[in-house]
Amino acid sequence: MHLYGKVSSGLGRAHIFMAQPHYQEQFKKVLKVSAWPGTLNLDMEKSSLSNYQDLRILSGLEEGEVKLKTKPLRIKGFERDGKSFGGATAFLAKISSDGKNWIECAILIPDLTRHTETAEVISGSFLRESLPCNDGDKLEIKLN
């Protein structure tokens, strides 16, 4: 399955969560490397919304019938110093800006998210430099 979206700036808060050791331990199991402490946001194109919706259903955020077959990987939440950090679901993938060069990544869907049409992508590298890409650039994601 392929998803297409345009790079967009987020709220700049993902690094707070991504840097937490409890999450990093789990991301390392998913990605086989530590995750860059931030996410790359992709606003899904209309043609990709139904497939992205399926990922949200597999994550348990919405109800419905799922057409695709991909393995959800659970990221467990935790509590630290009286503050709750929610769980998430990850889906292994590869991302590209040119359809030729691919970087291992995962789509991360937090349990507590307002994004219904924006995918958050994690990787072992800083994707804005590695791909490279800027806001507005169109990227492709292939789910494993």
TORTORDO-897625 format. One line per 3 residues: their letters; for each residue x, y, z of N, C-alpha, C. Coordinates in Angstrom, 2 decimals, padded with zeros to 5 digits, always signed. Example, Ala and Ser with C-alpha at 12.3 -4.5 7.8 and 13.67 -1.06 7.14 Angstrom:
BEGIN
as> +013.19,-005.69,+007.80,+012.30,-004.50,+007.80,+013.20,-003.30,+007.80 | +012.85,-002.25,+007.08,+013.67,-001.06,+007.14,+012.90,+000.03,+007.87
//
This chain:
BEGIN
mhl> +000.83,-001.17,+000.00,+000.00,+000.00,+000.00,+000.88,+001.24,+000.00 | +000.47,+002.23,-000.76,+001.19,+003.49,-000.85,+000.31,+004.62,-000.34 | +000.95,+005.56,+000.35,+000.29,+006.77,+000.79,+001.07,+007.95,+000.21
ygk> +000.35,+009.00,-000.12,+000.97,+010.21,-000.66,+000.52,+011.40,+000.16 | +001.46,+012.27,+000.47,+001.11,+013.45,+001.24,+002.12,+014.55,+001.05 | +001.75,+015.72,+001.55,+002.62,+016.89,+001.48,+003.17,+017.19,+002.86
vss> +004.45,+017.52,+002.90,+005.12,+017.86,+004.14,+004.50,+019.13,+004.72 | +004.25,+019.08,+006.02,+003.73,+020.25,+006.71,+004.40,+020.40,+008.07 | +004.41,+021.61,+008.57,+004.97,+021.86,+009.89,+003.95,+021.49,+010.95
glg> +004.43,+020.88,+012.01,+003.55,+020.54,+013.13,+003.59,+021.64,+014.18 | +003.24,+021.26,+015.38,+003.22,+022.22,+016.49,+004.60,+022.36,+017.13 | +005.54,+021.51,+016.73,+006.88,+021.57,+017.30,+006.98,+020.99,+018.70
rah> +006.03,+020.11,+019.05,+006.02,+019.53,+020.39,+006.39,+018.06,+020.41 | +006.50,+017.43,+019.26,+006.76,+015.99,+019.22,+008.07,+015.61,+019.90 | +009.07,+016.49,+019.84,+010.37,+016.16,+020.43,+010.26,+015.90,+021.94
ifm> +009.31,+016.55,+022.60,+009.12,+016.34,+024.04,+008.78,+014.87,+024.31 | +007.92,+014.31,+023.46,+007.51,+012.93,+023.62,+008.54,+011.97,+023.05 | +009.04,+012.30,+021.88,+009.97,+011.40,+021.19,+011.26,+011.18,+021.97
aqp> +011.67,+012.14,+022.78,+012.93,+012.03,+023.52,+012.79,+011.21,+024.80 | +011.59,+010.85,+025.18,+011.39,+010.09,+026.43,+012.03,+008.70,+026.31 | +012.88,+008.32,+027.27,+013.56,+007.02,+027.21,+012.60,+005.83,+027.07
hyq> +011.44,+005.89,+027.73,+010.47,+004.79,+027.64,+010.00,+004.60,+026.20 | +009.74,+005.69,+025.49,+009.35,+005.59,+024.08,+010.53,+005.14,+023.23 | +011.71,+005.74,+023.46,+012.87,+005.42,+022.64,+013.22,+003.92,+022.69
eqf> +013.07,+003.31,+023.87,+013.31,+001.86,+023.98,+012.39,+001.08,+023.05 | +011.14,+001.50,+022.99,+010.16,+000.81,+022.13,+010.37,+001.14,+020.65 | +010.72,+002.39,+020.35,+010.99,+002.76,+018.96,+012.17,+001.97,+018.42
kkv> +013.16,+001.74,+019.28,+014.34,+000.98,+018.87,+013.97,-000.44,+018.46 | +013.00,-001.02,+019.14,+012.52,-002.36,+018.77,+011.78,-002.34,+017.45 | +011.06,-001.26,+017.18,+010.28,-001.13,+015.95,+011.19,-000.80,+014.77
lkv> +012.03,+000.23,+014.93,+012.86,+000.74,+013.83,+014.22,+000.05,+013.71 | +014.63,-000.67,+014.76,+015.96,-001.31,+014.85,+017.06,-000.28,+015.10 | +016.69,+000.98,+015.29,+017.60,+002.07,+015.65,+016.81,+003.05,+016.53
saw> +017.51,+003.92,+017.22,+016.82,+004.98,+017.97,+016.13,+005.92,+017.00 | +015.00,+006.44,+017.40,+014.26,+007.36,+016.54,+014.77,+008.78,+016.71 | +014.79,+009.52,+015.60,+015.09,+010.94,+015.66,+014.05,+011.58,+016.58
pgt> +014.46,+012.49,+017.48,+013.49,+013.06,+018.43,+012.56,+014.10,+017.81 | +011.72,+013.66,+016.94,+010.73,+014.52,+016.29,+009.99,+013.70,+015.25 | +008.94,+014.26,+014.70,+008.19,+013.58,+013.64,+008.14,+014.46,+012.41
lnl> +007.93,+013.83,+011.27,+007.68,+014.55,+010.03,+006.20,+014.42,+009.74 | +005.52,+015.54,+009.60,+004.08,+015.52,+009.34,+003.81,+015.54,+007.84 | +002.89,+014.66,+007.42,+002.47,+014.59,+006.03,+000.96,+014.73,+005.96
dme> +000.50,+015.79,+005.33,-000.94,+015.97,+005.11,-001.33,+015.06,+003.94 | -002.17,+014.08,+004.22,-002.54,+013.09,+003.22,-003.30,+013.70,+002.05 | -002.96,+013.23,+000.84,-003.71,+013.62,-000.34,-005.04,+012.88,-000.32
kss> -006.02,+013.42,-001.00,-007.37,+012.81,-001.00,-007.33,+011.35,-001.41 | -006.47,+011.01,-002.37,-006.39,+009.62,-002.85,-005.86,+008.66,-001.79 | -005.22,+009.17,-000.74,-004.64,+008.33,+000.32,-005.47,+008.30,+001.59
lsn> -006.51,+009.11,+001.66,-007.28,+009.22,+002.90,-007.94,+007.92,+003.34 | -008.48,+007.14,+002.40,-009.14,+005.90,+002.82,-008.12,+004.90,+003.36 | -006.93,+004.83,+002.77,-005.90,+003.93,+003.30,-005.40,+004.42,+004.66
yqd> -005.25,+005.72,+004.82,-004.84,+006.26,+006.11,-005.93,+006.00,+007.16 | -007.17,+006.10,+006.74,-008.31,+005.80,+007.62,-008.22,+004.36,+008.12 | -007.82,+003.44,+007.25,-007.65,+002.04,+007.65,-006.61,+001.92,+008.77
lri> -005.53,+002.69,+008.68,-004.51,+002.65,+009.73,-005.08,+003.16,+011.05 | -005.91,+004.17,+010.97,-006.55,+004.70,+012.19,-007.51,+003.67,+012.79 | -008.19,+002.90,+011.94,-009.07,+001.83,+012.43,-008.23,+000.74,+013.09
lsg> -007.13,+000.33,+012.44,-006.24,-000.68,+013.02,-005.64,-000.21,+014.34 | -005.50,+001.11,+014.50,-004.97,+001.68,+015.73,-006.01,+001.73,+016.84 | -007.27,+001.49,+016.49,-008.34,+001.53,+017.47,-008.93,+002.92,+017.70
lee> -008.56,+003.88,+016.86,-009.07,+005.25,+017.03,-010.44,+005.45,+016.39 | -010.75,+004.61,+015.42,-012.03,+004.72,+014.73,-012.58,+003.32,+014.51 | -013.86,+003.27,+014.20,-014.49,+001.98,+013.90,-014.70,+001.86,+012.41
gev> -014.70,+000.63,+011.95,-014.94,+000.40,+010.54,-014.30,-000.88,+010.09 | -014.53,-001.20,+008.84,-013.98,-002.40,+008.24,-012.67,-002.05,+007.55 | -011.65,-002.84,+007.83,-010.32,-002.58,+007.28,-010.10,-003.43,+006.04
klk> -009.62,-002.78,+004.98,-009.37,-003.48,+003.72,-007.93,-003.94,+003.56 | -007.01,-003.27,+004.25,-005.60,-003.60,+004.04,-005.09,-004.53,+005.12 | -003.97,-005.17,+004.80,-003.35,-006.08,+005.75,-001.95,-005.55,+006.05
tkp> -001.79,-005.00,+007.21,-000.49,-004.55,+007.69,-000.47,-004.73,+009.20 | +000.68,-004.95,+009.74,+000.79,-005.29,+011.16,+000.96,-004.03,+012.01 | -000.01,-003.80,+012.93,+000.16,-002.70,+013.88,+001.12,-003.10,+014.98
lri> +002.01,-002.20,+015.36,+002.96,-002.44,+016.43,+002.63,-001.47,+017.57 | +002.39,-002.02,+018.73,+001.92,-001.21,+019.86,+003.07,-000.54,+020.60 | +002.94,+000.75,+020.84,+003.85,+001.53,+021.67,+003.09,+001.84,+022.95
kgf> +003.59,+001.35,+024.07,+002.87,+001.50,+025.33,+003.13,+002.86,+025.96 | +002.08,+003.41,+026.55,+002.19,+004.65,+027.29,+002.77,+004.40,+028.67 | +003.00,+005.46,+029.42,+003.56,+005.34,+030.76,+003.26,+006.61,+031.55
erd> +003.61,+006.58,+032.81,+003.45,+007.75,+033.67,+004.79,+008.07,+034.31 | +005.15,+009.35,+034.33,+006.40,+009.77,+034.94,+006.16,+011.07,+035.69 | +006.55,+011.09,+036.96,+006.42,+012.28,+037.80,+004.99,+012.83,+037.78
gks> +004.01,+011.92,+037.82,+002.61,+012.32,+037.84,+002.06,+012.78,+036.50 | +002.88,+012.72,+035.46,+002.44,+013.12,+034.12,+002.24,+011.88,+033.26 | +001.11,+011.82,+032.56,+000.78,+010.67,+031.73,+001.24,+010.89,+030.29
fgg> +001.92,+009.89,+029.74,+002.35,+009.89,+028.35,+001.60,+008.75,+027.66 | +000.78,+009.08,+026.70,-000.10,+008.11,+026.05,+000.62,+007.14,+025.14 | -000.10,+006.08,+024.79,+000.42,+005.08,+023.88,+000.24,+005.50,+022.43
ata> +000.66,+004.63,+021.53,+000.56,+004.89,+020.10,+000.62,+003.56,+019.35 | +000.34,+003.63,+018.06,+000.47,+002.47,+017.19,+001.40,+002.86,+016.05 | +002.34,+001.97,+015.74,+003.30,+002.22,+014.66,+003.09,+001.21,+013.53
fla> +003.36,+001.65,+012.33,+003.28,+000.80,+011.13,+004.58,+000.97,+010.35 | +005.32,-000.12,+010.18,+006.59,-000.06,+009.46,+006.37,+000.35,+008.01 | +007.29,+001.17,+007.51,+007.14,+001.69,+006.15,+008.50,+002.15,+005.63
kis> +008.48,+002.66,+004.42,+009.62,+003.32,+003.79,+009.09,+004.61,+003.19 | +009.93,+005.65,+003.16,+009.51,+006.95,+002.65,+010.49,+007.44,+001.60 | +009.96,+008.14,+000.60,+010.79,+008.63,-000.49,+010.26,+009.96,-001.02
sdg> +011.19,+010.77,-001.50,+010.81,+012.02,-002.15,+010.90,+011.91,-003.66 | +011.56,+010.83,-004.15,+011.73,+010.68,-005.60,+011.28,+009.34,-006.16 | +010.79,+008.44,-005.31,+010.34,+007.12,-005.76,+011.46,+006.16,-006.06
knw> +012.72,+006.58,-005.84,+013.87,+005.73,-006.12,+014.67,+005.43,-004.86 | +014.89,+006.45,-004.06,+015.67,+006.31,-002.83,+014.71,+006.26,-001.64 | +014.82,+005.19,-000.86,+013.86,+004.94,+000.22,+014.58,+004.92,+001.56
iec> +013.91,+005.47,+002.59,+014.43,+005.48,+003.95,+013.44,+004.74,+004.85 | +013.98,+003.84,+005.67,+013.14,+003.10,+006.62,+012.50,+004.07,+007.60 | +011.23,+003.82,+007.90,+010.50,+004.70,+008.82,+009.31,+003.95,+009.39
ail> +008.50,+004.65,+010.12,+007.23,+004.11,+010.61,+006.23,+005.25,+010.71 | +004.98,+004.94,+010.38,+003.90,+005.89,+010.63,+003.50,+005.68,+012.08 | +003.46,+006.76,+012.84,+003.12,+006.69,+014.25,+001.78,+007.39,+014.46
ipd> +000.83,+006.65,+015.01,-000.49,+007.22,+015.28,-000.70,+007.21,+016.79 | -000.51,+008.37,+017.43,-000.72,+008.46,+018.88,-002.18,+008.21,+019.25 | -002.37,+007.61,+020.42,-003.74,+007.38,+020.90,-004.49,+008.69,+021.09
ltr> -003.77,+009.71,+021.53,-004.38,+011.02,+021.74,-003.85,+011.96,+020.66 | -004.57,+012.04,+019.57,-004.16,+012.91,+018.47,-005.37,+013.61,+017.89 | -005.13,+014.81,+017.41,-006.18,+015.55,+016.72,-006.08,+015.34,+015.21
hte> -004.96,+014.77,+014.79,-004.72,+014.56,+013.35,-005.61,+013.44,+012.81 | -006.47,+013.75,+011.87,-007.26,+012.71,+011.21,-006.87,+012.56,+009.74 | -006.12,+013.54,+009.23,-005.69,+013.49,+007.83,-004.21,+013.78,+007.70
tae> -003.49,+013.76,+008.82,-002.06,+014.03,+008.82,-001.33,+012.86,+009.46 | -000.40,+012.27,+008.71,+000.41,+011.17,+009.23,+001.66,+011.74,+009.89 | +002.01,+011.16,+011.04,+003.26,+011.51,+011.71,+004.25,+010.38,+011.43
vis> +005.40,+010.73,+010.88,+006.38,+009.74,+010.46,+007.61,+009.84,+011.35 | +008.07,+008.68,+011.85,+009.30,+008.63,+012.64,+010.35,+007.83,+011.88 | +011.60,+008.13,+012.16,+012.70,+007.46,+011.50,+013.95,+007.58,+012.37
gsf> +014.96,+006.83,+012.03,+016.24,+006.95,+012.73,+017.01,+008.18,+012.31 | +016.57,+008.82,+011.24,+017.27,+010.01,+010.76,+016.34,+011.21,+010.70 | +016.92,+012.39,+010.61,+016.16,+013.63,+010.48,+015.71,+013.70,+009.02
lre> +014.47,+013.33,+008.77,+013.97,+013.15,+007.41,+014.02,+014.42,+006.56 | +013.84,+015.59,+007.16,+013.89,+016.84,+006.38,+015.27,+017.02,+005.73 | +016.32,+016.48,+006.37,+017.66,+016.54,+005.78,+017.96,+015.31,+004.94
slp> +017.56,+014.14,+005.42,+017.92,+012.88,+004.76,+017.25,+012.70,+003.40 | +016.02,+013.16,+003.26,+015.31,+012.93,+001.99,+015.85,+013.78,+000.83 | +016.12,+014.99,+000.86,+015.65,+016.07,+001.74,+014.25,+016.52,+001.32
cnd> +013.60,+017.31,+002.21,+012.27,+017.82,+001.89,+011.98,+019.08,+002.68 | +011.00,+019.83,+002.20,+010.54,+021.06,+002.84,+009.02,+021.07,+002.86 | +008.44,+021.98,+003.63,+006.99,+022.13,+003.64,+006.47,+022.26,+002.21
gdk> +005.39,+021.51,+001.93,+004.78,+021.56,+000.61,+005.27,+020.48,-000.34 | +006.41,+019.86,-000.06,+006.93,+018.81,-000.93,+006.06,+017.55,-000.82 | +005.86,+016.89,-001.95,+005.08,+015.66,-001.99,+005.99,+014.46,-001.74
lei> +005.58,+013.60,-000.79,+006.34,+012.39,-000.48,+005.47,+011.16,-000.63 | +006.12,+010.03,-000.79,+005.44,+008.75,-000.92,+005.87,+007.84,+000.22 | +004.92,+007.13,+000.78,+005.20,+006.15,+001.82,+004.70,+004.79,+001.34
kln> +005.56,+003.76,+001.48,+005.20,+002.38,+001.19,+005.14,+001.64,+002.51 | +004.00,+001.07,+002.82,+003.92,+000.27,+004.04,+004.53,-001.09,+003.80 | +005.25,-001.59,+004.80,+005.89,-002.92,+004.70,+004.85,-004.01,+004.91
//
